[in-house]
Amino acid sequence: MKIQHQFSLQALNSFNINAVTPKIFFPASINELVELSHLHIEQYYVLGEGSNTLFCQQTAPVIIKPSIKGISVEQDEDYFYLSVGCAENWHDLVEYCIEHEIDGLENLALIPGSVGAAPVQNIGAYGVEVERFIDCVSWFDFAKQEVIEFSHNECQFGYRESIFKQQLKSSGVITHVHFKLPKVWQPVLSYQGLNELVPPVSASDVMLKVIQLRQSKLPDPKELANAGSFFKNPVVSATLFSDLQQQYPEMPHYPQKNGQVKLAAGWLIEKSGLKGYRIGDVGVHEKQALVLVNYHKASGQNIAELAHYIQKRVKQKFNILLNTEVRFIGEQGEVTCTEIGSQL
Ligand SMILES: Cc1cc2nc3c(=O)[nH]c(=O)nc-3n(C[C@H](O)[C@H](O)[C@H](O)COP(=O)(O)OP(=O)(O)OC[C@H]3O[C@@H](n4cnc5c(N)ncnc54)[C@H](O)[C@@H]3O)c2cc1C
């Protein structure tokens, strides 16, 4: 198995943070994962392409970067079945599907990152979440030293949530994701921007429109280092929402099936006076308040400090605690923004 020591992670995270790991493993097969499990490493972080990860200290923990590749496709009368290695790039998979007339993933085009990370936070965009197409997930469990299949229901998908972020955190690795895509295609065009498309549309038209919309709204991490939406949209009780709405009638809101109300974190940050806020090399993006950026040589700690400051300001103004979508990784493993903030 490929192993590197004292390895800079700068090229492996979209915030461009120069954290160094004492050791990084690149297991490329189940056999190599078994080999790795024999080492009984206690503290480690599983890294995909680092587009949802903030290394907030200069030293990172031991890194496991699974490198299992490959796409296989089967079909029956009604469905395509794809088994995809965790290290495949997500957008490349979307393009591969569209080229092979396997439709469904087009709304999720251009989301950075690996296929293995997609179920972890149940990636979503333009009215679609990936769980819609996930049949099951293959998980290598380090303690059991074997691959376990998690059915769709067992994955416990929610808004930016899954079992892989909760109970299974730090206990294994997703090796493959298995998709089931219906041959009868149902475009999802309800989202603002996509409703401009005039029928009849193809999945390729939708993908191109999604790419165009995303490129016009979000900074490209290759040009301006960032990790997309930094905070999750908060979901609040109907009572809190109704109090807030009296004060802020224009507040964007999305009623949920369970009676709660989802609010727009970007709007809350903007109304807290922080859109375009910059301190040194870190800032809140000028056009998109939900995106924090590293303008040049910010450290992970600088970004964590800004995130904590934003949390504080939004809490003061709206009495809402914003939770991060981005994963905070310190020297000893995962930490929360609040934990980091209380140490600052
Ligand atoms: C510009 C930009 C735009 C974005 N837009 C969106 C968007 O529209 N919607 C959205 O949902 N997200 C978005 N994101 C966030 C990001 O693209 C997703 O979270 C993506 O799935 C992260 O993939 P990654 O491989 O880079 O994950 P990483 O950052 O490397 O890891 C993320 C999490 O997944 C875990 N993980 C990674 N691989 C594995 C594996 N094989 N097994 C087990 N755990 C694993 C890690 O431990 C970590 O907890 C955006 C990010 C950027 C930079």
PDBQT file of the ligand as one rigid body, heavy atoms in Angstrom, charges set to zero:
ROOT
HETATM    1  C1  LIG A 401     -17.363  25.102  -4.296  1.00  0.00    +0.000 C 
HETATM    2  C2  LIG A 401     -18.075  24.027  -3.508  1.00  0.00    +0.000 A 
HETATM    3  C3  LIG A 401     -19.420  23.815  -3.702  1.00  0.00    +0.000 A 
HETATM    4  C4  LIG A 401     -20.098  22.812  -2.986  1.00  0.00    +0.000 A 
HETATM    5  N1  LIG A 401     -21.425  22.632  -3.224  1.00  0.00    +0.000 NA
HETATM    6  C5  LIG A 401     -22.085  21.667  -2.565  1.00  0.00    +0.000 A 
HETATM    7  C6  LIG A 401     -23.471  21.411  -2.836  1.00  0.00    +0.000 A 
HETATM    8  O1  LIG A 401     -24.077  22.057  -3.694  1.00  0.00    +0.000 OA
HETATM    9  N2  LIG A 401     -24.096  20.457  -2.132  1.00  0.00    +0.000 N 
HETATM   10  C7  LIG A 401     -23.445  19.715  -1.198  1.00  0.00    +0.000 A 
HETATM   11  O2  LIG A 401     -24.087  18.827  -0.600  1.00  0.00    +0.000 OA
HETATM   12  N3  LIG A 401     -22.137  19.912  -0.916  1.00  0.00    +0.000 NA
HETATM   13  C8  LIG A 401     -21.439  20.865  -1.582  1.00  0.00    +0.000 A 
HETATM   14  N4  LIG A 401     -20.124  21.077  -1.310  1.00  0.00    +0.000 N 
HETATM   15  C9  LIG A 401     -19.455  20.275  -0.288  1.00  0.00    +0.000 C 
HETATM   16  C10 LIG A 401     -18.676  19.065  -0.861  1.00  0.00    +0.000 C 
HETATM   17  O3  LIG A 401     -18.582  19.145  -2.242  1.00  0.00    +0.000 OA
HETATM   18  C11 LIG A 401     -19.343  17.740  -0.484  1.00  0.00    +0.000 C 
HETATM   19  O4  LIG A 401     -19.493  17.620   0.900  1.00  0.00    +0.000 OA
HETATM   20  C12 LIG A 401     -18.549  16.535  -1.005  1.00  0.00    +0.000 C 
HETATM   21  O5  LIG A 401     -19.291  15.356  -0.847  1.00  0.00    +0.000 OA
HETATM   22  C13 LIG A 401     -17.212  16.394  -0.296  1.00  0.00    +0.000 C 
HETATM   23  O6  LIG A 401     -16.461  15.403  -0.944  1.00  0.00    +0.000 OA
HETATM   24  P1  LIG A 401     -14.934  15.199  -0.595  1.00  0.00    +0.000 P 
HETATM   25  O7  LIG A 401     -14.502  13.931  -1.231  1.00  0.00    +0.000 OA
HETATM   26  O8  LIG A 401     -14.175  16.395  -0.950  1.00  0.00    +0.000 OA
HETATM   27  O9  LIG A 401     -15.027  15.001   0.980  1.00  0.00    +0.000 OA
HETATM   28  P2  LIG A 401     -14.009  15.348   2.148  1.00  0.00    +0.000 P 
HETATM   29  O10 LIG A 401     -14.027  16.806   2.456  1.00  0.00    +0.000 OA
HETATM   30  O11 LIG A 401     -12.687  14.741   1.870  1.00  0.00    +0.000 OA
HETATM   31  O12 LIG A 401     -14.720  14.567   3.338  1.00  0.00    +0.000 OA
HETATM   32  C14 LIG A 401     -16.014  14.940   3.761  1.00  0.00    +0.000 C 
HETATM   33  C15 LIG A 401     -16.521  13.907   4.774  1.00  0.00    +0.000 C 
HETATM   34  O13 LIG A 401     -16.677  12.647   4.147  1.00  0.00    +0.000 OA
HETATM   35  C16 LIG A 401     -15.877  11.662   4.804  1.00  0.00    +0.000 C 
HETATM   36  N5  LIG A 401     -15.397  10.740   3.770  1.00  0.00    +0.000 N 
HETATM   37  C17 LIG A 401     -14.796  11.056   2.598  1.00  0.00    +0.000 A 
HETATM   38  N6  LIG A 401     -14.567   9.930   1.886  1.00  0.00    +0.000 NA
HETATM   39  C18 LIG A 401     -15.001   8.896   2.637  1.00  0.00    +0.000 A 
HETATM   40  C19 LIG A 401     -15.026   7.473   2.471  1.00  0.00    +0.000 A 
HETATM   41  N7  LIG A 401     -14.573   6.879   1.372  1.00  0.00    +0.000 N 
HETATM   42  N8  LIG A 401     -15.522   6.728   3.486  1.00  0.00    +0.000 NA
HETATM   43  C20 LIG A 401     -16.008   7.295   4.622  1.00  0.00    +0.000 A 
HETATM   44  N9  LIG A 401     -16.026   8.631   4.832  1.00  0.00    +0.000 NA
HETATM   45  C21 LIG A 401     -15.529   9.415   3.844  1.00  0.00    +0.000 A 
HETATM   46  C22 LIG A 401     -14.775  12.431   5.493  1.00  0.00    +0.000 C 
HETATM   47  O14 LIG A 401     -14.258  11.700   6.606  1.00  0.00    +0.000 OA
HETATM   48  C23 LIG A 401     -15.541  13.675   5.915  1.00  0.00    +0.000 C 
HETATM   49  O15 LIG A 401     -16.262  13.425   7.072  1.00  0.00    +0.000 OA
HETATM   50  C24 LIG A 401     -19.404  22.051  -2.034  1.00  0.00    +0.000 A 
HETATM   51  C25 LIG A 401     -18.029  22.264  -1.829  1.00  0.00    +0.000 A 
HETATM   52  C26 LIG A 401     -17.367  23.229  -2.580  1.00  0.00    +0.000 A 
HETATM   53  C27 LIG A 401     -15.883  23.432  -2.378  1.00  0.00    +0.000 C 
ENDROOT
TORSDOF 0
